[in-house]
């Protein structure tokens, strides 16, 4: 038997497969809950650990912390991929879920920056690094474990539960936050109650470990180990195995780059967009995201089952192409339903800014020039603007011009808000009517459908693209590089683009470009035709 052939193995029973899917999916939900609770509570995390007079900087620092966790996912993929290919799938993802649970609970115990100063954000970043390392090993382990138990004619459907569980982690994080907000007064929740969702990770960790300890090792790994065919150095062999370099490139850009940017745009950009520039009431936003997330989970299962008939490539290509066509119109529609007056305000009273040194640095605690500070005010208010040449410090709102020279910070902020209000801009918290809320949910569900098309069949695809003895490492490394950098940095990069342009929709260009490149790579390199097990000479 060659290294590329499927080793002889026992067939798991139907009862065993159900337990495998349930335990792997539950563990994945809990682990992604741990990761996403940070993003769900971004505004409160910023106030506790990254306080700044620049509201835009405060939020960007939160997203930078979010990105740091993702940045360490590739290292976790290398470490745990090595262990998974050498020691086994089961025990490796027992370690990852434990590390994730402990690190998440730790965030809930860290004193605020007001109490311990810079040590607070430093400790939070360290815990995010541990979370990223754990997550780098979790997805590959859970996906492979289910794929190696599933019959090939149902591999797409069974592994789709892992993809749906990622959304489930996001949904659970929102559900817990909603429950805490309901049970804890608003001021108390902002002060200390936000820590409870993090501390709940200990309970979720206990449930996950109890379920996963009941599992046996993957039959594929058991067969390889019995035959003495496990890899001696999975990391090195992932890059030296014939044809693997091309496969890794295709997975990185043609699969992961596409699915991860669409996923985070659908859920995290959707969340930030409604809370931020659209100024929709936070509780309404959480309910909207909860409903859209719950409904979209079923779409991943449908796509996984469909891929068992038509192959893995077709849904991914269709989803990527539709994203290029629909991404901007969907968000325009969400904006029109969430805050219809905002677009009308910008159309009826467009804002232009002139002044010397008119540059906005989103990462500066304080802008260097009066014009830069004015742009910071407009960005914090979510008001789109255009810059026009001119050294005179002039803010034009519609046909009315105002000078902002010599105004102190507090005075200028108050004046800008008043001038915009006089021009018709409404900065009140928005509560859209029920029909609009239903429309927003429907559009978010469309985004969820695009995510499902590009994500639902991926675990099966990746398991089929790589040889069993280096499968854990070979699929985890490109997956987590793509998810860690192309996807994990999306909130930060998109937020920066929005902050520097004043256009709430401009951050979508990052997603569009990554998906466009991924579509080209996928058309070129993804295996087409019906699903099939790994073939050594592909």
Phi, psi and omega per residue, in radians:
X1 nan 2.281 -3.136
X2 -1.523 2.906 -3.118
X3 -1.097 -0.365 -3.073
X4 -1.631 -0.119 -3.113
X5 -1.507 2.633 3.069
X6 -1.247 2.172 -3.122
X7 -1.230 2.674 3.090
X8 -1.099 2.413 -3.074
X9 -2.726 2.855 3.123
X10 -1.389 2.713 3.094
X11 -1.613 2.111 3.120
X12 -1.199 2.620 3.119
X13 -1.305 2.868 3.129
X14 -1.080 -0.665 3.118
X15 -1.120 -0.709 3.133
X16 -1.141 -0.707 3.135
X17 -1.117 -0.708 3.117
X18 -1.083 -0.716 3.109
X19 -1.145 -0.710 3.127
X20 -1.051 -0.838 -3.128
X21 -1.116 -0.778 -3.102
X22 -1.119 -0.834 -3.086
X23 -1.197 -0.732 -3.141
X24 -1.169 -0.732 -3.125
X25 -1.183 -0.748 3.130
X26 -1.096 -0.772 3.110
X27 -1.081 -0.669 3.123
X28 -1.175 -0.713 3.078
X29 -1.021 -0.849 -3.086
X30 -1.137 -0.701 -3.090
X31 -1.214 -0.713 3.105
X32 -1.276 -0.508 2.978
X33 -0.977 -0.827 3.140
X34 -0.985 -0.704 -3.086
X35 -1.331 -0.701 -3.025
X36 -1.411 -0.365 -3.111
X37 -1.059 -0.492 3.086
X38 -1.099 -0.808 -3.134
X39 -1.263 -0.613 -3.139
X40 -1.104 -0.596 -3.124
X41 -1.815 0.551 -3.009
X42 -0.957 -0.761 -3.063
X43 -1.150 -0.694 3.140
X44 -1.305 -0.595 3.059
X45 -1.075 -0.749 3.131
X46 -1.056 -0.784 -3.123
X47 -1.145 -0.601 -3.081
X48 -1.394 -0.723 -2.960
X49 -2.016 -0.355 -3.089
X50 -2.273 0.857 -3.069
X51 -1.113 2.440 3.133
X52 -2.734 2.615 3.044
X53 -1.227 -0.369 3.095
X54 -1.593 1.805 -3.078
X55 -1.050 -0.629 3.118
X56 -1.134 -0.768 3.112
X57 -1.086 -0.729 -3.129
X58 -1.007 -0.805 3.139
X59 -1.198 -0.690 3.125
X60 -1.118 -0.603 3.091
X61 -1.156 -0.647 3.059
X62 -1.080 -0.812 3.137
X63 -1.184 -0.503 3.046
X64 -1.144 -0.711 3.049
X65 -1.103 -0.665 3.056
X66 -1.064 -0.765 -3.112
X67 -1.185 -0.587 3.133
X68 -1.035 -0.756 3.096
X69 -1.016 -0.761 3.119
X70 -1.179 -0.585 -3.123
X71 -1.103 -0.440 3.135
X72 -1.638 -0.004 3.100
X73 -1.068 -0.718 3.116
X74 -1.054 -0.653 3.105
X75 -1.141 -0.702 3.055
X76 -1.104 -0.639 3.106
X77 -1.110 -0.715 3.125
X78 -1.147 -0.845 -3.097
X79 -1.116 -0.946 -3.057
X80 -1.380 -0.436 3.002
X81 -1.102 -0.729 3.082
X82 -1.046 -0.837 -3.132
X83 -1.146 -0.680 -3.124
X84 -1.148 -0.646 3.125
X85 -1.402 -0.416 -3.122
X86 -1.643 -0.750 -2.993
X87 -1.871 -0.351 3.125
X88 2.246 2.748 -3.081
X89 -1.316 -0.736 -2.987
X90 -1.102 -0.957 -3.030
X91 -1.211 -0.473 3.111
X92 -1.153 -0.806 -3.116
X93 -1.435 -0.089 2.880
X94 -1.216 -0.697 3.108
X95 -1.160 -0.751 -3.069
X96 -1.136 -0.721 -3.096
X97 -1.230 -0.567 3.085
X98 -1.153 -0.800 3.141
X99 -1.078 -0.721 -3.134
X100 -1.130 -0.803 -3.110
X101 -1.089 -0.751 -3.139
X102 -1.156 -0.743 -3.126
X103 -1.143 -0.701 -3.127
X104 -1.157 -0.802 3.097
X105 -1.043 -0.587 3.126
X106 -1.061 -0.650 3.115
X107 -1.033 -0.646 3.141
X108 -1.230 -0.216 -3.113
X109 -1.816 -0.160 -3.078
X110 -1.281 2.219 3.068
X111 -1.091 2.744 -3.099
X112 -1.265 2.907 3.102
X113 -1.116 -0.496 3.101
X114 -1.148 -0.417 -3.098
X115 -1.621 -0.815 -3.040
X116 -2.119 0.180 3.036
X117 1.201 -2.466 -3.052
X118 -1.157 -0.295 3.093
X119 -1.088 -0.523 -3.107
X120 -1.099 -0.990 3.117
X121 -1.111 -0.553 3.124
X122 -1.106 -0.756 3.126
X123 -1.168 -0.706 3.127
X124 -1.084 -0.743 3.117
X125 -1.090 -0.718 3.106
X126 -1.053 -0.753 3.121
X127 -1.161 -0.628 3.070
X128 -1.120 -0.632 3.092
X129 -1.094 -0.767 3.110
X130 -1.090 -0.696 3.091
X131 -1.085 -0.745 3.134
X132 -1.101 -0.732 3.096
X133 -1.050 -0.782 -3.128
X134 -1.113 -0.763 -3.099
X135 -1.172 -0.502 3.090
X136 -1.088 -0.428 3.104
X137 -1.759 -0.326 -3.026
X138 -1.236 -0.923 -3.008
X139 -1.079 -0.819 -3.133
X140 -1.040 -0.724 -3.137
X141 -1.124 -0.843 -3.112
X142 -1.151 -0.762 -3.109
X143 -1.122 -0.807 -3.134
X144 -1.158 -0.712 -3.109
X145 -1.027 -0.790 3.111
X146 -1.210 -0.766 -3.110
X147 -1.057 -0.637 -3.092
X148 -1.420 -0.144 2.989
X149 -1.682 -0.405 -2.969
X150 -1.424 2.477 2.945
X151 -1.140 2.505 -2.978
X152 -1.082 -0.464 3.141
X153 -1.310 -0.195 3.106
X154 -2.178 0.242 -3.037
X155 -1.120 -0.699 3.126
X156 -1.118 -0.741 -3.127
X157 -1.169 -0.833 -3.090
X158 -1.150 -0.747 -3.126
X159 -1.283 -0.314 3.107
X160 -1.120 -0.393 3.071
X161 -1.101 -0.527 3.094
X162 -1.183 -0.764 3.107
X163 -1.105 -0.770 3.112
X164 -1.093 -0.531 -3.135
X165 -1.224 -0.496 3.050
X166 -1.092 -0.799 3.054
X167 -1.107 -0.639 3.119
X168 -1.048 -0.629 3.085
X169 -1.124 -0.700 3.088
X170 -1.132 -0.783 -3.139
X171 -1.096 -0.760 3.140
X172 -1.097 -0.670 3.130
X173 -1.095 -0.708 3.126
X174 -1.217 -0.719 -3.132
X175 -1.062 -0.748 3.130
X176 -1.142 -0.725 3.128
X177 -1.104 -0.744 3.117
X178 -1.068 -0.764 3.139
X179 -1.104 -0.731 3.136
X180 -1.154 -0.712 3.113
X181 -1.099 -0.627 -3.139
X182 -1.197 -0.659 -3.038
X183 -1.562 -0.369 -3.044
X184 -2.044 2.297 3.089
X185 -0.955 2.611 -3.004
X186 -0.984 -0.797 -3.120
X187 -1.132 -0.700 3.123
X188 -1.191 -0.628 3.120
X189 -1.141 -0.740 3.117
X190 -1.172 -0.527 -3.100
X191 -1.398 -0.928 -3.068
X192 -2.421 -0.358 -3.029
X193 -1.136 -0.456 -3.140
X194 -1.114 -0.302 3.135
X195 -1.293 -0.423 -3.061
X196 -1.047 -0.784 3.105
X197 -0.998 -0.570 3.088
X198 -1.220 -0.755 -3.094
X199 -1.189 -0.454 3.097
X200 -1.092 -0.276 3.137
X201 -1.021 -0.521 3.129
X202 -1.090 -0.726 3.114
X203 -1.157 -0.800 3.141
X204 -1.089 -0.648 3.096
X205 -1.073 -0.766 3.127
X206 -1.058 -0.758 3.127
X207 -1.109 -0.783 -3.100
X208 -1.104 -0.777 3.132
X209 -1.117 -0.715 3.132
X210 -1.046 -0.738 -3.125
X211 -1.228 -0.746 -3.047
X212 -1.307 -0.473 3.100
X213 -1.176 -0.325 3.126
X214 -1.401 -0.149 -3.078
X215 -1.491 2.722 2.999
X216 -1.798 2.970 -3.120
X217 -1.179 2.714 3.098
X218 -1.006 2.344 3.128
X219 -1.079 -0.559 3.098
X220 -1.128 -0.795 3.139
X221 -1.172 -0.682 3.108
X222 -1.038 -0.737 3.138
X223 -1.161 -0.730 3.124
X224 -1.126 -0.729 -3.120
X225 -1.149 -0.734 3.124
X226 -1.100 -0.582 -3.133
X227 -1.516 -0.043 -3.123
X228 1.207 0.581 -3.044
X229 -1.977 0.292 3.058
X230 -1.223 2.657 -3.083
X231 -1.244 2.492 3.101
X232 -1.391 -0.626 3.084
X233 -2.480 1.496 -3.035
X234 -1.015 -0.624 -3.116
X235 -1.097 -0.864 -3.139
X236 -1.137 -0.769 -3.091
X237 -1.166 -0.431 3.096
X238 -1.101 -0.496 -3.121
X239 -1.793 -0.110 3.132
X240 -1.934 -0.261 3.136
X241 -1.122 2.371 -3.074
X242 -0.926 2.219 3.078
X243 1.426 -0.089 -3.029
X244 -1.270 -0.520 3.139
X245 -1.064 -0.758 3.103
X246 -1.120 -0.761 -3.128
X247 -1.064 -0.742 -3.133
X248 -1.121 -0.727 3.099
X249 -1.067 -0.777 -3.116
X250 -1.144 -0.739 3.126
X251 -1.120 -0.717 -3.102
X252 -1.091 -0.896 -3.015
X253 -1.752 -0.661 -3.057
X254 -1.479 -0.297 -3.136
X255 -2.037 -1.152 -3.018
X256 -1.189 -0.749 3.126
X257 -1.000 -0.640 3.132
X258 -1.269 -0.962 -3.006
X259 -1.158 -0.661 -3.022
X260 -1.316 -0.641 3.106
X261 -1.232 -0.638 3.081
X262 -1.151 -0.751 -3.107
X263 -1.064 -0.886 -3.090
X264 -1.227 -0.511 3.047
X265 -1.172 -0.749 -3.108
X266 -1.106 -0.793 -2.983
X267 -1.738 -0.915 -3.092
X268 -1.376 -0.748 3.085
X269 -1.154 -0.650 3.070
X270 -1.054 -0.763 3.116
X271 -1.097 -0.864 -3.112
X272 -1.156 -0.655 -3.113
X273 -1.108 -0.779 -3.125
X274 -1.234 -0.726 -3.133
X275 -1.231 -0.678 -3.003
X276 -1.486 -1.696 -3.031
X277 -1.094 -0.472 3.128
X278 -1.472 -0.264 3.045
X279 0.970 0.638 3.093
X280 -1.362 2.490 3.127
X281 -0.860 2.323 -3.019
X282 -1.017 -0.754 -3.113
X283 -1.168 -0.643 3.072
X284 -1.106 -0.743 3.121
X285 -1.056 -0.789 -3.113
X286 -1.106 -0.682 3.114
X287 -1.170 -0.733 3.108
X288 -1.029 -0.836 -3.116
X289 -1.171 -0.604 3.105
X290 -1.096 -0.864 -3.110
X291 -1.133 -0.806 -3.130
X292 -1.096 -0.708 3.122
X293 -1.140 -0.782 3.128
X294 -1.051 -0.804 -3.123
X295 -1.148 -0.623 -3.083
X296 -1.271 -0.365 -3.113
X297 -1.010 -0.671 3.140
X298 -1.153 -0.467 -3.128
X299 -1.151 -0.579 3.123
X300 -1.130 -0.675 3.118
X301 -1.177 -0.701 3.116
X302 -1.107 -0.739 3.138
X303 -1.172 -0.722 3.099
X304 -1.034 -0.765 3.115
X305 -1.150 -0.705 3.128
X306 -1.083 -0.681 -3.127
X307 -1.144 -0.400 3.068
X308 -1.174 -0.346 3.134
X309 -1.732 -0.742 -2.995
X310 -1.799 -0.103 -3.085
X311 1.727 2.937 -3.043
X312 -1.496 -0.473 -3.017
X313 -1.221 -0.772 -3.004
X314 -0.998 -0.867 3.137
X315 -1.056 -0.678 -3.109
X316 -1.140 -0.784 -3.129
X317 -1.149 -0.752 3.123
X318 -1.086 -0.785 -3.125
X319 -1.104 -0.723 3.136
X320 -1.163 -0.769 -3.133
X321 -1.118 -0.739 3.119
X322 -1.139 -0.594 3.113
X323 -1.081 -0.740 3.129
X324 -1.078 -0.580 -3.120
X325 -1.422 -0.600 -2.909
X326 -1.896 -0.228 -2.990
X327 -0.990 -0.969 -3.114
X328 -1.152 -0.804 3.108
X329 -1.010 -0.651 3.125
X330 -1.108 -0.807 -3.129
X331 -1.222 -0.595 3.039
X332 -1.064 -0.713 3.114
X333 -1.141 -0.727 3.100
X334 -1.065 -0.772 3.141
X335 -1.099 -0.721 -3.134
X336 -1.136 -0.583 3.138
X337 -1.437 -0.616 -3.061
X338 -1.331 -0.727 -3.091
X339 -2.571 1.293 -3.045
X340 -1.078 -0.453 -3.113
X341 -1.259 -0.421 -3.055
X342 -1.129 -0.805 3.133
X343 -1.155 -0.672 3.109
X344 -1.129 -0.698 3.115
X345 -1.057 -0.818 -3.109
X346 -1.143 -0.540 3.134
X347 -1.347 -0.712 -3.088
X348 -1.377 -0.547 -3.106
X349 -2.380 1.231 -3.121
X350 -1.078 2.577 -3.068
X351 -1.870 2.271 3.022
X352 -2.241 2.626 -3.071
X353 -2.265 2.389 3.037
X354 -2.335 2.695 3.116
X355 2.764 2.814 3.137
X356 -1.280 2.488 3.108
X357 1.013 0.779 -3.009
X358 -1.501 1.285 3.106
X359 -2.179 2.467 3.124
X360 -1.988 2.108 3.097
X361 -1.837 1.865 -3.063
X362 -1.133 -0.344 -3.099
X363 -1.740 0.114 3.106
X364 -1.598 2.370 3.108
X365 -1.153 -0.574 3.074
X366 -2.467 2.338 -3.114
X367 -1.245 2.607 -2.989
X368 -1.355 -0.445 -3.048
X369 -2.214 2.783 3.080
X370 -0.993 -0.671 -3.141
X371 -1.176 -0.703 3.088
X372 -1.071 -0.691 3.120
X373 -1.178 -0.585 3.068
X374 -1.148 -0.747 3.093
X375 -1.074 -0.636 3.087
X376 -1.084 -0.702 3.099
X377 -1.065 -0.818 -3.101
X378 -1.140 -0.696 3.126
X379 -1.114 -0.767 3.130
X380 -1.087 -0.544 3.124
X381 -1.465 -0.154 -3.113
X382 1.287 0.457 -3.102
X383 -1.685 2.152 3.101
X384 -1.232 2.573 -3.107
X385 -2.553 2.820 2.985
X386 -2.122 2.521 3.068
X387 -1.707 2.399 3.135
X388 -2.170 2.641 -3.137
X389 -1.103 2.607 3.087
X390 2.536 2.383 -3.130
X391 -1.518 -0.364 -3.127
X392 -1.244 2.364 -3.107
X393 -1.327 1.585 -3.050
X394 -2.212 2.287 2.983
X395 -1.928 2.062 3.129
X396 -1.856 2.231 3.095
X397 -2.139 1.847 -2.998
X398 1.140 -2.209 -3.118
X399 -1.674 0.041 -3.085
X400 -1.818 2.317 3.141
X401 -1.921 2.446 3.124
X402 -2.248 2.555 3.029
X403 -1.766 2.395 -3.124
X404 -1.960 0.194 -3.124
X405 -1.139 2.406 3.032
X406 1.374 -0.003 -3.139
X407 -1.435 2.314 3.031
X408 -1.195 2.865 -3.017
X409 -0.965 -0.944 -3.096
X410 -1.103 -0.703 3.137
X411 -1.134 -0.736 -3.130
X412 -1.157 -0.781 3.141
X413 -1.036 -0.769 3.139
X414 -1.127 -0.720 -3.119
X415 -1.168 -0.752 -3.126
X416 -1.076 -0.769 3.127
X417 -1.104 -0.705 3.137
X418 -1.159 -0.780 -3.131
X419 -1.079 -0.744 3.131
X420 -1.159 -0.693 3.107
X421 -1.077 -0.695 3.109
X422 -1.126 -0.476 3.131
X423 -1.499 -0.005 3.072
X424 1.887 -0.068 3.137
X425 -1.213 2.354 -3.076
X426 -1.951 2.037 -3.102
X427 -1.842 0.257 3.117
X428 -1.310 2.742 3.069
X429 -1.134 2.316 -3.059
X430 -1.626 2.349 2.991
X431 -2.166 1.616 -3.076
X432 -1.074 2.630 3.079
X433 -1.129 2.789 -3.065
X434 -0.936 -0.691 -3.123
X435 -1.113 -0.672 3.113
X436 -1.189 -0.674 3.113
X437 -1.084 -0.744 3.097
X438 -1.078 -0.683 3.104
X439 -1.123 -0.701 3.106
X440 -1.116 -0.768 3.103
X441 -1.042 -0.735 -3.137
X442 -1.095 -0.732 -3.136
X443 -1.216 -0.676 3.051
X444 -1.122 -0.592 3.088
X445 -1.167 -0.589 3.030
X446 -1.089 -0.748 3.061
X447 -1.081 -0.709 3.079
X448 -1.074 -0.623 3.089
X449 -1.150 -0.698 3.080
X450 -1.117 -0.691 3.080
X451 -1.123 -0.748 -3.135
X452 -1.090 -0.703 3.125
X453 -1.061 -0.678 -3.067
X454 -1.601 -0.122 -3.029
X455 -2.159 -0.501 -2.965
X456 -1.026 -0.593 -3.074
X457 -1.799 0.117 -2.927
X458 -1.210 -0.700 -3.122
X459 -1.057 -0.753 3.098
X460 -1.125 -0.759 3.131
X461 -1.024 -0.846 -3.092
X462 -1.147 -0.673 3.101
X463 -1.125 -0.563 -3.123
X464 -1.439 -0.315 -3.069
X465 -1.471 -0.312 -3.008
X466 -2.165 2.632 3.139
X467 -1.168 2.526 -3.035
X468 -0.975 -0.667 -2.979
X469 -1.270 -0.336 3.080
X470 -2.204 0.411 -3.036
X471 -1.147 -0.772 -3.103
X472 -1.025 -0.864 -3.125
X473 -1.222 -0.796 -3.013
X474 -1.113 -0.638 3.131
X475 -1.504 -0.561 -3.073
X476 -1.241 -0.681 -3.052
X477 -1.102 -0.986 3.128
X478 -1.183 -0.579 3.141
X479 -1.076 -0.792 -3.050
X480 -1.456 -0.377 2.954
X481 -1.159 -0.816 3.119
X482 -1.128 -0.850 -3.128
X483 -1.195 -0.612 -3.085
X484 -1.268 -0.714 -3.042
X485 -1.794 -0.870 -3.128
X486 -1.217 -0.684 -3.121
X487 -1.632 -0.799 -3.065
X488 -1.128 -0.505 3.129
X489 -1.555 -0.013 -3.096
X490 -1.025 -0.853 -3.136
X491 -1.030 -0.656 -3.137
X492 -1.207 -0.855 -3.092
X493 -1.166 -0.807 3.132
X494 -1.096 -0.710 3.108
X495 -1.095 -0.663 3.119
X496 -1.173 -0.746 3.121
X497 -1.061 -0.764 3.132
X498 -1.114 -0.745 -3.097
X499 -1.126 -0.591 -3.075
X500 -1.582 -0.196 3.129
X501 -1.920 -0.384 -3.079
X502 1.337 0.124 -3.110
X503 -1.892 2.024 -3.072
X504 -1.108 -0.301 -3.102
X505 -1.759 -0.131 -3.008
X506 -1.181 -0.485 3.132
X507 -1.113 -0.334 3.134
X508 -1.165 -0.356 3.135
X509 -1.104 -0.542 3.099
X510 -1.058 -0.851 3.108
X511 -1.054 -0.770 -3.060
X512 -1.071 -0.777 -3.111
X513 -1.166 -0.766 -3.140
X514 -1.102 -0.749 -3.138
X515 -1.174 -0.682 3.135
X516 -1.065 -0.785 3.112
X517 -1.155 -0.715 3.120
X518 -1.097 -0.629 3.114
X519 -1.087 -0.738 3.109
X520 -1.094 -0.793 -3.137
X521 -1.126 -0.724 -3.131
X522 -1.131 -0.747 3.097
X523 -1.039 -0.639 -3.116
X524 -1.358 -0.761 -2.881
X525 -1.973 -0.265 -3.095
X526 -1.299 2.396 3.097
X527 -1.176 2.260 3.131
X528 -1.689 -3.043 3.102
X529 1.422 -3.056 -3.107
X530 -1.101 2.719 3.100
X531 -1.060 2.515 3.091
X532 -2.674 2.708 3.091
X533 -1.177 2.873 -3.134
X534 -1.016 2.339 3.071
X535 -2.070 2.234 -2.970
X536 -1.070 -0.575 -3.032
X537 -1.713 0.338 3.104
X538 -1.094 nan nan
